[in-house]
Amino acid sequence: MRRFLHDRGVTFRERDVTNPGYMEELLAHTGGVRGTPVIVIGQQVLRGFDRGRLMRLLGIERGDASHAPRGLP
């Protein structure tokens, strides 16, 4: 996941799910479903790594990083 985002120039923030405060926030985003990775882009929440959906949400064409957003929403 890190490499996928980094290679496409996407700025991201990692969270430590062992932190109880963050775990509560994570569970709120996922409707109480546990599991990683959880990716939040605006109001969209992805559970797991779905490369195609992630690329669509980020506006990245296959093999093209020029459309990648450069910051967090």
Secondary structure, 3 states (H helix, E strand, C coil): CHHHHHHCCCCCCCCCCCCHHHHHHHHHHHCCCCCCCEEEECCEEEECCCHHHHHHHHCCCCCCCCCCCCCCC
